[in-house]
Amino acid sequence: CRRPRRQCGSGSMGLAPARAVERAYLMLAYIVRRLLYALPILIGVNLLTFTLFFVVNTPDDMARMQLGIKRVTPEAIQKWKAERGYDQPLLYNEAAEGAGKVTRTIFFEKSVKLFVFDFGRADDGRDIGHEIKTRMGPSLAIAVPVFLLGLFVTVSFALVLAFFRATYLDFWGVVACVAMMSISSLFYIIGGQYLVSKIWHLVPISGYAGGLDAARFLILPVLISMVAGIGSSTRWYRTIFLEEIGKDYVRTARAKGLAETAVLFRHVLRNAMIPIITSAGGYLPYVFMGSLVFESFFGIPGLGAYVIEAIGKQDFAVVRTMVFVGSLLYIASYILIDIAYTWVDPRVRLA
């Protein structure tokens, strides 16, 4: 540049906002494309769910399961279906007029309305949307600490094992991880309840309370859930770190004189973020949906316990809704994972 240095600098400074705008536009287009890809998947899941619940398992079958297969009359079946909106045609209502031929059908009422988050009512009459809003709080209260603390503990433990690789600490750490993986989570739950609640009387064995009192009911399930997942997650992250340590850029960093801790935290951890994000992002739906096992054993009124109760009561409306919500959360989580890839690794193109 033959112009004065001040002019050259101002020209390069003027390119920065343009590049930022271009980057924002590419990111927006990337998100829109991912959403357009996800829409057919969600529609396909909705159609498959509708087929399973209303074609394979007809409303008459649902009524017989609820009323009892023996000594059930056709009048009782018809009454049960009418009370829950299952007495309409499946796809096309010839008796209706205008748009009612399509809207006054089971498919529109029970499947299409899910896309606008109109979940309707459960078979026992309760509003499903209200139940989801009410139960989401307890599920998040237990799942968010497990997700954040568990990720921090497992990544840190895996880094320690990778740092002391091929030593006794690494060997016995892997042995401990394998042992923890081999034990069922039910053992941790029952053992923790017996030891911490029954013997030591430190926290309640089960139940839930609102406000700050919820903490004493959540400490035990959070700790047990973290301990139950440490083994498998630590082994996975340790494998990732060891694979990165063997690459050429690590040897180059060491040749430049960087300390082992600097190499591990500044280079290895940064380049291992994509598989870590992939693994952690797959857990995001459980953050909202809750844990079926832990909520049931600890008496926490979250979404996981709600699904278990619905399955036990054969409440098909709730089960069908939670399948749709779970599919939506999975799709949203993997869209977030794709976006996170572009932030942690500039080699990932917005394609």
C-alpha positions in Angstrom: 0.0 0.0 0.0 1.6 3.3 -1.2 -0.9 5.5 0.7 -0.1 6.8 4.1 -0.3 4.2 6.8 -3.2 5.9 8.5 -5.3 5.7 5.3 -4.4 2.0 4.7 -5.4 1.2 8.3 -8.7 3.0 7.9 -9.4 1.0 4.8 -8.8 -2.3 6.5 -10.9 -1.1 9.4 -13.8 -0.4 7.0 -13.7 -4.0 5.9 -14.4 -5.4 9.3 -18.1 -4.4 9.6 -18.7 -5.7 6.0 -17.2 -9.0 7.0 -19.2 -9.2 10.2 -22.4 -8.5 8.2 -21.5 -11.2 5.7 -20.7 -13.6 8.5 -24.1 -12.9 10.1 -25.9 -13.4 6.8 -24.1 -16.7 6.2 -25.0 -17.8 9.8 -28.7 -16.9 9.3 -28.8 -18.7 6.0 -27.2 -21.7 7.6 -29.8 -21.8 10.4 -32.7 -21.4 7.9 -31.3 -24.3 5.8 -31.0 -26.5 8.9 -34.6 -25.6 9.9 -35.8 -26.5 6.4 -34.0 -29.8 6.6 -35.6 -30.5 10.1 -39.2 -29.8 9.0 -39.6 -32.9 6.8 -38.1 -35.0 9.7 -40.6 -33.6 12.2 -43.5 -34.2 9.7 -42.4 -37.7 9.1 -42.2 -38.5 12.9 -45.7 -37.0 13.3 -47.1 -39.1 10.5 -45.5 -42.2 11.8 -46.8 -41.5 15.3 -50.3 -40.9 14.0 -50.1 -44.2 12.1 -49.0 -46.2 15.1 -51.6 -44.6 17.4 -54.6 -44.4 15.2 -54.2 -46.9 12.3 -52.4 -49.8 13.9 -53.9 -49.2 17.3 -57.4 -47.8 16.5 -59.6 -45.7 18.9 -61.8 -48.7 19.4 -58.7 -50.6 20.7 -57.9 -47.7 23.0 -61.4 -47.7 24.4 -61.3 -51.4 25.1 -58.0 -51.1 26.9 -59.4 -48.3 29.1 -62.8 -49.8 29.8 -61.7 -53.4 30.0 -61.7 -56.0 27.2 -64.4 -58.1 28.9 -68.0 -57.1 29.2 -67.6 -53.8 27.3 -70.6 -52.7 25.2 -70.5 -50.8 21.9 -72.4 -48.0 23.6 -69.6 -47.6 26.2 -66.9 -47.6 23.6 -68.8 -44.9 21.5 -69.3 -42.8 24.7 -65.6 -43.0 25.6 -64.6 -42.0 22.1 -67.0 -39.1 22.0 -65.7 -37.7 25.3 -62.2 -37.6 24.0 -62.7 -36.6 20.4 -61.9 -40.0 18.9 -65.3 -40.4 17.3 -64.4 -38.3 14.2 -63.1 -39.8 10.9 -59.4 -40.3 10.6 -58.4 -38.2 7.6 -61.5 -36.9 5.8 -65.0 -36.0 7.1 -67.6 -36.4 4.4 -70.4 -35.3 6.7 -68.8 -31.8 7.3 -68.9 -28.8 5.1 -66.2 -26.6 3.7 -62.9 -26.7 5.6 -64.6 -28.9 8.2 -64.0 -31.9 5.9 -60.4 -31.7 6.8 -60.3 -29.9 10.2 -63.0 -32.0 11.8 -60.9 -35.2 11.7 -58.7 -37.0 14.2 -55.6 -36.3 12.1 -56.1 -32.5 12.3 -57.2 -32.4 15.9 -54.6 -34.8 17.3 -51.6 -34.4 15.0 -51.7 -31.2 13.0 -52.4 -29.0 16.1 -49.2 -30.3 17.7 -47.3 -28.0 15.3 -48.8 -25.0 16.9 -48.3 -26.5 20.4 -52.0 -27.1 21.0 -51.6 -30.4 22.8 -55.3 -30.8 23.8 -56.3 -32.8 26.9 -55.2 -36.1 28.3 -57.6 -39.0 28.4 -58.3 -38.2 32.0 -59.4 -34.6 31.1 -56.3 -32.7 32.3 -54.8 -30.1 30.0 -51.5 -31.5 28.6 -49.9 -28.1 27.9 -50.5 -27.0 31.5 -49.0 -30.2 32.8 -45.9 -29.8 30.7 -45.4 -26.2 31.9 -45.9 -27.2 35.5 -43.6 -30.2 35.4 -40.8 -28.7 33.3 -39.5 -26.8 36.3 -38.7 -29.9 38.5 -37.2 -31.6 35.4 -34.9 -28.7 34.7 -34.0 -28.4 38.4 -32.5 -31.9 38.4 -31.2 -32.1 34.8 -29.4 -28.8 34.4 -27.1 -29.3 37.4 -26.4 -32.9 36.3 -25.6 -31.7 32.8 -23.3 -28.8 33.7 -21.6 -30.4 36.7 -21.3 -33.8 35.1 -19.7 -32.3 31.9 -17.2 -30.3 34.0 -16.3 -33.3 36.2 -16.0 -35.9 33.4 -13.9 -33.6 31.1 -11.6 -32.6 34.0 -11.2 -36.2 35.1 -10.5 -37.3 31.5 -7.9 -34.5 31.1 -6.2 -35.7 34.3 -6.0 -39.3 33.0 -4.7 -38.1 29.7 -2.1 -35.9 31.4 -0.9 -38.9 33.5 -1.3 -41.4 30.6 0.6 -44.7 30.9 0.9 -44.3 34.7 -0.6 -46.1 37.6 -3.1 -43.2 38.0 -4.3 -43.6 34.4 -4.5 -47.4 34.8 -6.5 -47.4 38.0 -8.6 -44.5 36.8 -9.7 -46.5 33.7 -10.3 -49.6 36.0 -12.6 -47.4 38.1 -14.4 -46.1 35.1 -15.0 -49.6 33.8 -16.2 -50.7 37.2 -18.6 -47.8 37.4 -19.9 -48.5 33.9 -20.6 -52.1 34.8 -22.9 -51.2 37.7 -26.5 -50.5 37.0 -27.9 -47.1 37.8 -30.6 -48.8 39.9 -27.8 -49.9 42.2 -26.6 -46.4 42.7 -30.2 -45.2 43.3 -31.1 -47.9 45.8 -27.7 -47.8 47.5 -27.7 -44.0 47.7 -31.2 -43.9 49.2 -30.4 -46.5 51.7 -27.0 -45.1 52.8 -27.6 -41.3 52.7 -31.3 -41.2 53.5 -32.1 -44.3 55.5 -28.8 -44.7 57.5 -27.4 -41.2 57.7 -30.7 -39.2 57.5 -29.0 -36.4 55.6 -31.7 -35.8 52.9 -35.2 -37.0 52.3 -35.4 -40.3 50.5 -37.9 -39.0 47.9 -40.4 -36.3 47.3 -40.3 -32.7 46.1 -41.1 -29.2 47.4 -41.3 -25.8 45.8 -39.0 -22.9 46.3 -35.7 -23.2 48.1 -36.9 -26.3 49.9 -36.4 -28.2 46.7 -32.6 -28.2 47.1 -32.7 -30.8 49.9 -34.8 -33.1 47.6 -32.5 -32.6 44.6 -29.1 -33.1 46.2 -29.2 -36.9 46.3 -30.6 -37.5 42.8 -28.2 -35.0 41.2 -25.2 -36.6 42.9 -26.3 -40.1 42.1 -27.0 -39.3 38.5 -23.5 -37.7 38.1 -21.8 -40.7 39.7 -23.7 -43.1 37.5 -22.6 -41.3 34.3 -18.9 -40.6 35.2 -17.5 -43.9 34.0 -18.8 -44.0 30.4 -18.3 -40.3 29.8 -14.8 -40.1 31.2 -13.7 -43.1 29.1 -15.1 -41.5 26.0 -13.4 -38.1 26.6 -10.1 -39.8 27.6 -10.1 -41.6 24.2 -10.7 -38.3 22.4 -7.9 -36.6 24.2 -5.4 -39.4 23.7 -6.2 -39.4 19.9 -5.6 -35.6 19.8 -2.3 -36.0 21.8 -0.9 -38.2 19.1 -1.4 -35.7 16.3 1.3 -33.7 14.6 0.3 -30.3 15.9 0.9 -31.5 19.4 4.4 -32.6 18.6 5.0 -29.3 17.0 3.8 -27.4 20.1 6.1 -29.5 22.3 9.0 -28.8 19.9 8.4 -25.1 20.4 9.0 -25.6 24.1 5.4 -25.3 25.4 4.7 -27.0 28.8 2.6 -30.2 28.8 -0.2 -28.4 30.6 -0.3 -25.6 28.1 -0.4 -28.2 25.2 -3.2 -30.1 26.9 -5.4 -27.2 27.8 -4.6 -24.7 25.1 -4.4 -27.1 22.1 -5.8 -30.5 22.8 -8.9 -29.4 24.7 -9.7 -26.8 22.1 -9.4 -29.2 19.1 -11.4 -31.9 21.0 -14.4 -29.6 21.4 -16.3 -30.9 18.4 -16.7 -34.5 19.7 -17.3 -33.1 23.2 -20.1 -30.9 21.9 -21.6 -33.8 19.9 -21.7 -36.0 23.0 -22.9 -33.2 25.3 -25.5 -32.0 22.8 -27.1 -35.4 22.6 -28.0 -35.0 26.3 -29.9 -31.7 25.8 -33.3 -33.3 25.1 -33.0 -35.1 28.5 -32.5 -31.7 30.2 -36.0 -30.7 29.2 -37.7 -34.1 29.1 -36.3 -35.3 32.4 -35.0 -38.6 33.5 -37.6 -41.4 33.5 -35.8 -43.5 36.1 -34.6 -40.9 38.5 -37.8 -38.9 38.7 -39.8 -42.0 39.3 -37.6 -43.4 42.0 -37.2 -40.1 43.8 -40.8 -39.0 43.5 -40.0 -35.8 41.5 -43.0 -34.6 39.6 -41.2 -33.8 36.3 -41.8 -34.7 32.7 -40.1 -38.0 33.0 -42.4 -39.1 35.8 -45.3 -37.7 33.7 -44.4 -40.1 30.8 -44.1 -43.1 33.2 -47.5 -42.3 34.7 -49.1 -41.9 31.2 -47.7 -45.3 30.1 -49.0 -47.0 33.3 -52.4 -45.5 32.8 -52.3 -46.1 29.0 -53.0 -42.4 28.4 -52.3 -42.4 24.7 -52.8 -38.6 24.3 -50.0 -37.8 26.7 -47.6 -40.4 25.3 -48.3 -39.2 21.7 -47.6 -35.6 22.8 -44.4 -36.4 24.6 -43.1 -38.4 21.6 -43.7 -35.2 19.4 -42.1 -32.9 22.0 -39.1 -35.3 22.3 -38.6 -35.4 18.6 -38.8 -31.6 18.4 -36.2 -31.3 21.2 -33.8 -33.8 19.5 -34.0 -31.9 16.2 -33.5 -28.5 18.0 -30.5 -29.9 19.9 -28.7 -31.1 16.8 -29.3 -27.8 15.0 -27.7 -26.1 18.0 -24.8 -28.6 17.8 -24.3 -27.8 14.1 -24.2 -24.1 15.0 -21.8 -24.7 17.8 -19.4 -26.5 15.4 -19.0 -23.2 13.4 -18.1 -21.3 16.6 -15.5 -23.7 18.1 -13.8 -24.7 14.9 -13.3 -22.2 12.0 -12.5 -25.1 9.7 -16.2 -26.0 9.7 -17.8 -24.2 6.7 -21.3 -22.8 6.8 -22.4 -25.2 4.0 
